[in-house]
Each structure stands twice: as structure tokens, then as C-alpha cells.
Amino acid sequence: MSSQEACRQPDWKPALLGLVLLFSWIVYWYWGTLEAMAQIWWRSETYAHGLVVPPIALWLVWRRRNDLAAVQPRPAAWFALPLAGFVFCWLLGELTAVNAATQFSVIGIIVLTIVSLTGPVVGRALAFPLLFLFFSVPIGDFLLPQLMEWTADFTVLALRLTGIPVFREGQNFVIPSGSWSVVEACSGIRYLIASLTVGTLYAYLTYNSLKRRLAFIGVALLVPVVANWLRAYLIVMLGHLSGNKLAAGADHLIYGWIFFGIVIATMFMIGMRWAEPAPTNRADTSHPAEAGDNAKKTWPIALLLAALIAAGPVYEIHLRQVNAGATIKLAPIEPAGGSWQTVPSPIDWQPRFLNPSAEERAAYGNQAGWVGLYIAYYQNQDYENKLVTSTNVLVASNDQRWQMVAATSALAPGIEHPVRQAELLNRQGAADDRYIVWQWYWIDGHLTSSDIKAKWLTAWAMLSGHGDDSAAVVLFAPKTYASSILPSFAEAQGAEILRRLAEARRK
């Protein structure tokens, strides 16, 4: 072998050493995010598949080892630009305590680090294994409300078509043999995520054409949703026909997984009919480059990546110092004007907001009736103490007393901003004991009823150096006169509530 041929032999040592060092660097700065993701894999049945995604990705890389060995890594500095974007997304997610954003960003940082140090040719060869890593991100809870709604819609429709009378309120419905509720476990999110993950891997290993792969992935998305609708309907029918002796308690979950397993197995068997032979193409080895030249590029690019990777966590630590030493003085809301007086709360309900930094609960009355007020104030938010989260709700799905039967929006006088409106039913109270609830968020002086906008406002307040002080404001009154008394109270007391919130933060 000539010296020129030896020089052209692929040299992976600088790239592999650089990747090992950068992976260690990522683990050091993003350990909290990686640990939180692993904990979700371990404790959540919905996202337990995350435990096997990294090993599967490594196996997929190992399958291409012979092709990769023939390719010379060509570091590409321009991948640092999208990597910086992922670092910034991680920063926004960390400032607003959004697990999905931080964990998705960390996977993006890992993927772009690999591609940047090995080059676009290797990146194309490893495109699927690297993209498959994103299935390790435990994301999907935002789909729960819509999936539950669809499941309830289909089940009620199917029951009525079967000839069974149904009375429905929200996600709860009653048939002659008993009452049923569509809760989180009935949404089918577990089936959907499992089917999408396995279906995507199956499509990659079974088909070569992009058209067939995308078609099968589409089927893998549609089938579990429809299967879950049928599962819910069949379980209600099984309970109805058996006098609620079957499909009760945990049984309906077991039956559901058996039904789902049969459906998915059938889907894969049908998919095999269009299987394509394994491709024989190898990774692109054209335009060989000098190994020595690429080794010289590896270390400057690795240093650039290391600086960008650390920039997000370092700046986040700096921003967290804004609220250092701050205290909260959330003073009681005193009624403005002579018509409103503080009264004892007629009911013991309050929203479920976890771990607020401060909270206020009061009731006010006049000749027209009474209005309840609840404020949950948050400061120095983290993953255990944050305003906007799926666990902060008006009524928990497993609440035995209170039930949310409707949700819409309204315009609140006094704050001149749309608010969330919900209708609550006290199942242990008098007949038709119902209440109307208004809810909105206050973030650094801005008002919104949107979870997404609330997160953006919190991130902007942090980036602007104003801290993350935020609050949820809830008004409620009996349904019989809520349409008149809630606007009246909001118009009379809205400005005072906002003023108290603005004054709550003290250094």
C-alpha cells in the first residue's frame, strides 16, 4: 500500500474522541434534564418505551458499521447554528419549567453534536437512528384532552346507534345500567405512542421507499386511535350486558391491552404483504478527503460546540439570580366600594394548584349574592413549583365530589380580557348544585387565559430580567346568578386584584 493510499484511509479516532468528550460535557451541563427524562421512563407506563429507544438507536448504528468504516468523517462547523437554536430552546424550556421543551432540545443537541463532528455524509447515513432518538422524549400529554373528547364522542354515538339511551355531561355519561367516565387512562395515549414508535421502526426496517414508510406510519397513527374508540365502546357494552360484573375496575385496562395487541399484530401482518428487500446501497464514500486535514478541523469545531453547549445552562444560572432574596407579600383583597363585603365562603371548593409560593382565598357578598376568589402566586418556579402545568386544574379527574361539566370562554369586565369559563357540578350537594368559574393568568403585569402564551410571557419576563412572578386568578359563583354577579364583581374589584398582584413581589 502506498503512502498516499494510507493517507486516504478513513481515520475515525479524532471524531470518536471528540464525541466522547462532548458527550461527557453534555451530561455534565444537562444532567438534570437527562435524569428527569430517565425518571419519567422508569415510573410512567405511557413513556416506558424510552428505556429501549437509545439501545435500539445504537443497534441501528451498529448495523451500518461496515459502511461507516469506509467513510472519512468531515467535521462541519455550520451545524453549530441549529445546535445554538436547540440550546436556546432548552433555555426557554428551563426558564418556564417545560419538560418536553428541555428534553427535546437535549436530544437535538446530542444529534447535532454527532452530525457536526462527523459531517453531513455520516449524518445522512445515520439519519434514521439519530431521528429515532427523539422518540425517547416523553411528550404527548398535551393530546390527552382531545383524545378523551374523541373517545367520549365515539362511545356515546356508538351506544346510541346500538339503541342504548345515553345522558352525557362533559366526559361523563350515564346509561341505564350505570355511569361511566372517560379519564386519562381511557384516552388511548399509551396505545398511540407505542404504535407510533414501533410502527416507525417497523416501516424503516421493512420498506425502502419513503412513500411506503410514510404510509405505514400514517396507518400506525390512525389505527390505535380508532382501536381505542372501539375498545372503549366494547368495554361499556361488556359491562352493560354483564350487569357491570365484567370490565369493571382494572379488568377493562387488561382487556384493552389484549384488544390493542391483537389489532397491532394484525396491522403488522398486513404490512408484511408489501415488504421490500433490504437495500444494498452503501454509505456515500465519494470525494475522499485527507484524514489529517479533517483531524485538524475536529478540535476547533469541538471547542466551538463545547462553548455553545455550556452557554445555555450558564446563562440560565445568571437569570435565576434575579429573584434571589425576593419575598412575597400577597395582601388580602379588600372590597372596593360600599356594596361588597367580605363574607365566609359558602362552599369548601378551591382549585387544585400545587405548591404555590403564596395563595389567597376569600369570598365577597352583596345583596345580589356571593362571589369566591382564589389566587395562587408563584415565584422562583421549577419543575415542582410552577404555575402552568397539567396537574394544576380546577377539578382533578378522580375527584369524587366535584365534576367539571363544561368549558368555554368569557370576557371579564374590569380586566377587559378573555377568561376561561367552566361549569362545576357538586355531586354531593343539593340537586343541580352548579357553579360558574372564571380563570385567568397574571404574568409580570400581563394577562392571558392561554397556557402557551403564559409560558411565553414567563420566558420573556425572565429574559428581560423581571423574574418569573406569576399568578392564577379564579372567580366563582352559583350558576343561578353567576351571569350577572361575576361581571359585576370583576368590574368593581378587577383593578384592585391586579394592583395587589403587582405589589406582591418585594425585595
KOLMARNU-24757 format. One line per 10 residues: number of its first residue (from 1); their letters; for each residue z, x, y of C-alpha. Coordinates in nm, 3 decimals. Layout:
// KOLMARNU-24757
NUM> a> Z X Y; ...
This chain:
// KOLMARNU-24757
1> mssqeacrqp> 0.000 0.000 0.000; -0.099 0.142 0.338; 0.149 0.178 0.625; -0.049 -0.088 0.819; -0.013 -0.338 0.532; 0.358 -0.263 0.505; 0.396 -0.322 0.874; 0.239 -0.664 0.835; 0.480 -0.777 0.562; 0.697 -1.065 0.688
11> dwkpallglv> 1.039 -0.946 0.799; 1.298 -1.225 0.795; 1.607 -1.008 0.843; 1.635 -1.029 1.226; 1.572 -1.406 1.227; 1.820 -1.474 0.945; 2.089 -1.255 1.102; 2.031 -1.423 1.438; 2.060 -1.768 1.278; 2.386 -1.677 1.105
21> llfswivywy> 2.535 -1.554 1.432; 2.413 -1.855 1.631; 2.536 -2.100 1.367; 2.879 -1.938 1.392; 2.854 -1.967 1.770; 2.767 -2.338 1.743; 3.059 -2.403 1.506; 3.294 -2.227 1.748; 3.194 -2.432 2.054; 3.123 -2.763 1.883
31> wgtleamaqi> 3.386 -2.762 1.611; 3.546 -3.081 1.742; 3.216 -3.270 1.721; 3.131 -3.137 1.375; 3.481 -3.212 1.246; 3.470 -3.569 1.384; 3.136 -3.625 1.214; 3.268 -3.496 0.879; 3.576 -3.717 0.906; 3.355 -4.024 0.953
41> wwrsetyahg> 3.154 -3.925 0.643; 3.473 -3.896 0.444; 3.650 -4.217 0.548; 3.360 -4.456 0.611; 3.174 -4.623 0.326; 2.889 -4.701 0.565; 2.827 -4.335 0.652; 2.940 -4.162 0.333; 2.576 -4.062 0.273; 2.626 -3.799 0.545
51> lvvppialwl> 2.810 -3.586 0.290; 2.490 -3.532 0.090; 2.237 -3.507 0.374; 2.295 -3.134 0.453; 2.276 -3.031 0.084; 1.956 -3.234 0.043; 1.806 -3.070 0.352; 1.893 -2.725 0.212; 1.732 -2.819 -0.119; 1.417 -2.930 0.061
61> vwrrrndlaa> 1.406 -2.592 0.239; 1.462 -2.412 -0.092; 1.158 -2.591 -0.237; 0.945 -2.422 0.029; 1.096 -2.075 -0.018; 0.780 -1.915 -0.158; 0.566 -2.049 0.124; 0.821 -1.942 0.385; 0.846 -1.593 0.241; 0.479 -1.539 0.329
71> vqprpaawfa> 0.527 -1.638 0.694; 0.637 -1.398 0.966; 0.898 -1.561 1.195; 0.771 -1.569 1.553; 1.056 -1.647 1.798; 0.956 -1.886 2.076; 1.164 -1.892 2.393; 1.018 -2.218 2.526; 1.218 -2.418 2.269; 1.519 -2.331 2.485
81> lplagfvfcw> 1.408 -2.608 2.725; 1.454 -2.900 2.483; 1.766 -2.729 2.349; 1.910 -2.735 2.702; 1.832 -3.108 2.709; 2.038 -3.162 2.393; 2.324 -2.958 2.540; 2.319 -3.181 2.848; 2.312 -3.495 2.630; 2.613 -3.357 2.441
91> llgeltavna> 2.792 -3.305 2.773; 2.724 -3.663 2.880; 2.844 -3.791 2.542; 3.159 -3.582 2.556; 3.242 -3.694 2.909; 3.207 -4.059 2.807; 3.352 -4.019 2.455; 3.038 -4.144 2.278; 3.046 -4.005 1.925; 2.686 -4.094 1.850
101> atqfsvigii> 2.558 -3.900 2.153; 2.759 -3.584 2.088; 2.688 -3.577 1.715; 2.317 -3.650 1.755; 2.299 -3.374 2.017; 2.472 -3.118 1.795; 2.219 -3.181 1.519; 1.942 -3.140 1.778; 2.096 -2.811 1.892; 2.104 -2.684 1.532
111> vltivsltgp> 1.744 -2.789 1.466; 1.605 -2.636 1.786; 1.802 -2.315 1.731; 1.628 -2.276 1.394; 1.284 -2.350 1.535; 1.333 -2.126 1.838; 1.429 -1.821 1.631; 1.168 -1.874 1.357; 0.880 -2.016 1.560; 0.656 -2.323 1.554
121> vvgralafpl> 0.475 -2.225 1.230; 0.801 -2.223 1.035; 0.910 -2.531 1.228; 0.605 -2.724 1.111; 0.667 -2.614 0.751; 1.029 -2.731 0.772; 0.968 -3.037 0.989; 1.091 -3.293 0.736; 1.406 -3.106 0.618; 1.507 -3.044 0.980
131> lflffsvpig> 1.442 -3.401 1.091; 1.619 -3.532 0.780; 1.937 -3.369 0.912; 1.954 -3.642 1.179; 2.042 -3.889 0.901; 2.380 -3.714 0.888; 2.466 -3.864 1.229; 2.691 -4.169 1.172; 2.511 -4.408 1.401; 2.432 -4.777 1.361
141> dfllpqlmew> 2.740 -4.975 1.463; 2.557 -5.098 1.773; 2.339 -5.305 1.537; 2.635 -5.498 1.397; 2.633 -5.796 1.640; 2.261 -5.858 1.596; 2.269 -5.817 1.218; 2.567 -6.054 1.193; 2.386 -6.308 1.410; 2.072 -6.291 1.195
151> tadftvlalr> 2.276 -6.322 0.876; 2.460 -6.628 1.007; 2.133 -6.785 1.129; 1.961 -6.743 0.794; 2.261 -6.854 0.587; 2.313 -7.171 0.789; 1.941 -7.252 0.785; 1.916 -7.194 0.409; 2.223 -7.410 0.343; 2.081 -7.695 0.549
161> ltgipvfreg> 1.746 -7.668 0.371; 1.939 -7.685 0.044; 2.086 -8.015 0.159; 2.438 -7.893 0.239; 2.575 -8.010 0.578; 2.697 -7.723 0.797; 2.904 -7.713 1.116; 2.868 -7.378 1.292; 3.059 -7.217 1.580; 2.971 -6.857 1.657
171> qnfvipsgsw> 2.978 -6.655 1.335; 3.193 -6.914 1.160; 3.069 -7.219 0.974; 3.217 -7.497 0.765; 3.064 -7.670 0.463; 3.222 -7.949 0.253; 3.376 -7.702 0.008; 3.535 -7.470 0.265; 3.489 -7.243 0.565; 3.309 -6.908 0.585
181> svveacsgir> 3.282 -6.632 0.841; 3.019 -6.363 0.891; 3.221 -6.048 0.963; 3.124 -5.679 0.989; 3.114 -5.633 0.611; 2.857 -5.916 0.589; 2.619 -5.763 0.843; 2.430 -5.557 0.585; 2.453 -5.238 0.794; 2.557 -5.040 0.485
191> yliasltvgt> 2.254 -5.161 0.291; 2.022 -5.092 0.583; 2.139 -4.734 0.642; 2.147 -4.649 0.272; 1.798 -4.792 0.218; 1.652 -4.617 0.522; 1.797 -4.277 0.424; 1.696 -4.291 0.058; 1.366 -4.463 0.138; 1.264 -4.193 0.387
201> lyayltynsl> 1.340 -3.917 0.136; 1.155 -4.110 -0.135; 0.850 -4.156 0.089; 0.838 -3.782 0.167; 0.862 -3.679 -0.198; 0.628 -3.949 -0.333; 0.346 -3.970 -0.077; 0.134 -3.717 0.112; -0.040 -3.933 0.372; 0.151 -4.023 0.686
211> krrlafigva> 0.023 -4.380 0.665; 0.178 -4.442 0.324; 0.502 -4.272 0.420; 0.544 -4.483 0.734; 0.451 -4.798 0.543; 0.717 -4.736 0.279; 0.979 -4.652 0.544; 0.894 -4.983 0.712; 0.948 -5.162 0.383; 1.277 -4.972 0.338
221> llvpvvanwl> 1.387 -5.114 0.674; 1.278 -5.471 0.613; 1.387 -5.520 0.251; 1.763 -5.457 0.296; 1.779 -5.693 0.595; 1.615 -5.978 0.406; 1.809 -5.891 0.089; 2.134 -5.916 0.282; 2.037 -6.260 0.412; 1.970 -6.377 0.057
231> raylivmlgh> 2.291 -6.213 -0.064; 2.498 -6.399 0.196; 2.333 -6.732 0.113; 2.373 -6.686 -0.264; 2.739 -6.588 -0.229; 2.815 -6.901 -0.023; 2.627 -7.110 -0.277; 2.812 -6.944 -0.566; 3.144 -7.020 -0.400; 3.038 -7.374 -0.316
241> lsgnklaaga> 2.917 -7.459 -0.667; 3.221 -7.299 -0.836; 3.478 -7.467 -0.614; 3.546 -7.129 -0.449; 3.659 -6.978 -0.780; 3.376 -6.723 -0.775; 3.256 -6.498 -0.492; 3.597 -6.507 -0.327; 3.786 -6.208 -0.187; 3.646 -5.869 -0.284
251> dhliygwiff> 3.421 -6.024 -0.550; 3.148 -6.112 -0.303; 3.122 -5.747 -0.193; 3.083 -5.634 -0.553; 2.821 -5.899 -0.622; 2.647 -5.795 -0.303; 2.612 -5.430 -0.409; 2.483 -5.532 -0.753; 2.222 -5.757 -0.592; 2.128 -5.486 -0.343
261> giviatmfmi> 2.097 -5.224 -0.618; 1.856 -5.446 -0.813; 1.646 -5.511 -0.502; 1.622 -5.144 -0.402; 1.544 -5.031 -0.758; 1.263 -5.287 -0.768; 1.134 -5.161 -0.432; 1.116 -4.803 -0.562; 0.946 -4.910 -0.885; 0.679 -5.093 -0.689
271> gmrwaepapt> 0.641 -4.795 -0.456; 0.563 -4.567 -0.753; 0.237 -4.756 -0.808; 0.092 -4.580 -0.501; 0.245 -4.237 -0.567; 0.027 -3.938 -0.474; 0.017 -3.597 -0.648; 0.217 -3.318 -0.488; 0.021 -3.127 -0.222; -0.097 -2.776 -0.299
281> nradtshpae> -0.122 -2.655 0.060; 0.094 -2.363 0.168; 0.254 -2.285 0.499; 0.017 -2.154 0.765; 0.004 -1.773 0.742; -0.289 -1.721 0.978; -0.273 -1.487 1.277; -0.022 -1.239 1.131; 0.199 -1.069 1.387; 0.369 -0.733 1.377
291> agdnakktwp> 0.719 -0.765 1.232; 0.855 -0.505 1.471; 0.731 -0.694 1.777; 0.895 -1.014 1.658; 1.223 -0.837 1.587; 1.230 -0.720 1.948; 1.185 -1.081 2.067; 1.458 -1.218 1.842; 1.763 -1.077 2.020; 1.676 -1.165 2.382
301> ialllaalia> 1.592 -1.518 2.271; 1.913 -1.535 2.064; 2.115 -1.433 2.372; 1.941 -1.700 2.581; 2.018 -1.964 2.318; 2.380 -1.847 2.292; 2.424 -1.887 2.670; 2.276 -2.237 2.668; 2.481 -2.344 2.365; 2.807 -2.241 2.534
311> agpvyeihlr> 2.713 -2.384 2.875; 2.786 -2.746 2.785; 3.139 -2.701 2.645; 3.233 -2.455 2.923; 3.124 -2.694 3.197; 3.296 -2.985 3.023; 3.626 -2.792 3.031; 3.573 -2.736 3.404; 3.510 -3.104 3.474; 3.819 -3.209 3.278
321> qvnagatikl> 4.034 -3.029 3.532; 3.957 -3.297 3.794; 4.222 -3.537 3.659; 4.473 -3.265 3.578; 4.810 -3.366 3.718; 4.692 -3.714 3.820; 4.920 -4.013 3.766; 4.851 -4.384 3.762; 5.035 -4.636 3.978; 4.890 -4.973 3.888
331> apiepaggsw> 5.083 -5.208 4.112; 5.116 -5.580 4.026; 4.852 -5.803 4.181; 5.031 -6.011 4.443; 4.874 -6.354 4.509; 4.690 -6.366 4.840; 4.725 -6.687 5.039; 4.977 -6.964 5.001; 4.806 -7.171 4.733; 4.853 -6.926 4.446
341> qtvpspidwq> 5.190 -6.838 4.295; 5.294 -6.612 4.009; 5.388 -6.819 3.702; 5.491 -6.743 3.341; 5.191 -6.712 3.113; 5.145 -7.038 2.918; 4.985 -6.856 2.620; 5.057 -6.527 2.447; 4.694 -6.418 2.405; 4.562 -6.097 2.552
351> prflnpsaee> 4.251 -5.888 2.479; 4.279 -5.603 2.230; 4.230 -5.285 2.434; 4.369 -4.982 2.255; 4.572 -4.705 2.418; 4.520 -4.781 2.788; 4.677 -4.539 3.033; 4.826 -4.841 3.212; 4.795 -5.217 3.184; 4.891 -5.524 3.380
361> raaygnqagw> 4.932 -5.880 3.255; 5.014 -6.177 3.477; 4.944 -6.547 3.534; 4.894 -6.740 3.857; 4.903 -7.110 3.926; 4.835 -7.370 4.192; 4.801 -7.747 4.200; 4.473 -7.727 4.001; 4.614 -7.534 3.704; 4.672 -7.172 3.600
371> vglyiayyqn> 4.470 -6.850 3.551; 4.564 -6.549 3.339; 4.489 -6.191 3.441; 4.476 -5.881 3.222; 4.389 -5.527 3.337; 4.352 -5.223 3.108; 4.330 -4.898 3.308; 4.204 -4.574 3.151; 4.224 -4.215 3.270; 4.153 -3.878 3.102
381> qdyenklvts> 3.954 -4.060 2.839; 3.888 -3.915 2.495; 3.795 -4.048 2.152; 4.136 -4.210 2.102; 4.174 -4.338 2.457; 3.857 -4.483 2.610; 3.752 -4.797 2.790; 3.417 -4.881 2.631; 3.436 -4.882 2.253; 3.362 -5.126 1.973
391> tnvlvasndq> 3.736 -5.155 1.899; 3.816 -5.287 2.247; 3.741 -5.657 2.213; 3.859 -5.994 2.334; 3.937 -6.106 1.979; 3.939 -5.897 1.662; 3.720 -6.029 1.381; 4.022 -6.053 1.148; 4.241 -6.242 1.396; 4.395 -6.538 1.215
401> rwqmvaatsa> 4.478 -6.732 1.528; 4.210 -6.672 1.789; 3.836 -6.709 1.745; 3.552 -6.636 1.987; 3.302 -6.919 1.952; 3.054 -6.846 2.233; 2.948 -6.569 2.470; 2.729 -6.575 2.781; 2.741 -6.453 3.142; 2.851 -6.593 3.479
411> lapgiehpvr> 2.862 -6.493 3.846; 3.214 -6.440 3.976; 3.275 -6.522 4.345; 3.485 -6.266 4.527; 3.336 -5.973 4.337; 2.977 -6.107 4.362; 2.877 -5.954 4.031; 2.778 -6.097 3.691; 3.060 -6.101 3.438; 3.082 -6.166 3.068
421> qaellnrqga> 3.192 -6.515 2.979; 3.338 -6.608 2.641; 3.490 -6.919 2.491; 3.801 -6.880 2.275; 3.947 -7.127 2.028; 4.316 -7.131 1.939; 4.301 -7.230 1.572; 4.678 -7.275 1.552; 4.715 -7.475 1.870; 4.653 -7.836 1.957
431> addryivwqw> 4.322 -7.997 1.870; 4.036 -7.833 2.057; 4.265 -7.583 2.236; 3.998 -7.373 2.411; 3.986 -7.118 2.691; 3.714 -6.960 2.904; 3.734 -6.583 2.960; 3.565 -6.367 3.225; 3.546 -5.992 3.178; 3.401 -5.701 3.373
441> ywidghltss> 3.444 -5.325 3.414; 3.552 -5.124 3.719; 3.440 -4.759 3.714; 3.517 -4.541 4.015; 3.465 -4.835 4.251; 3.152 -4.968 4.079; 3.138 -5.297 3.888; 2.941 -5.384 3.578; 2.961 -5.602 3.269; 2.729 -5.376 3.065
451> dikakwltaw> 2.874 -5.130 2.814; 2.577 -4.895 2.855; 2.592 -4.898 3.236; 2.969 -4.845 3.218; 2.912 -4.530 3.014; 2.653 -4.401 3.261; 2.881 -4.475 3.557; 3.166 -4.288 3.386; 2.944 -3.988 3.318; 2.818 -3.986 3.678
461> amlsghgdds> 3.171 -4.010 3.815; 3.274 -3.711 3.603; 2.968 -3.505 3.700; 3.034 -3.594 4.065; 3.388 -3.462 4.041; 3.557 -3.803 4.079; 3.724 -3.816 3.739; 3.686 -4.084 3.475; 3.922 -4.354 3.608; 3.803 -4.690 3.474
471> aavvlfapkt> 3.940 -5.034 3.401; 3.863 -5.360 3.227; 3.948 -5.678 3.419; 3.988 -6.006 3.230; 4.048 -6.355 3.373; 4.108 -6.661 3.154; 4.194 -7.028 3.193; 4.189 -7.350 2.986; 3.838 -7.477 2.929; 3.917 -7.822 3.070
481> yassilpsfa> 3.923 -7.692 3.427; 3.802 -7.330 3.394; 3.467 -7.402 3.560; 3.644 -7.475 3.889; 3.961 -7.267 3.881; 3.814 -6.933 3.768; 3.564 -6.916 4.058; 3.838 -7.027 4.296; 4.079 -6.757 4.177; 3.812 -6.485 4.172
491> eaqgaeilrr> 3.710 -6.569 4.528; 4.072 -6.569 4.651; 4.201 -6.269 4.456; 3.889 -6.063 4.374; 3.916 -5.831 4.675; 4.288 -5.773 4.609; 4.223 -5.684 4.244; 3.957 -5.431 4.345; 4.183 -5.283 4.611; 4.469 -5.235 4.363
501> laearrk> 4.236 -5.062 4.120; 4.106 -4.828 4.390; 4.465 -4.737 4.482; 4.586 -4.693 4.124; 4.488 -4.328 4.090; 4.727 -4.090 4.259; 4.758 -3.714 4.266
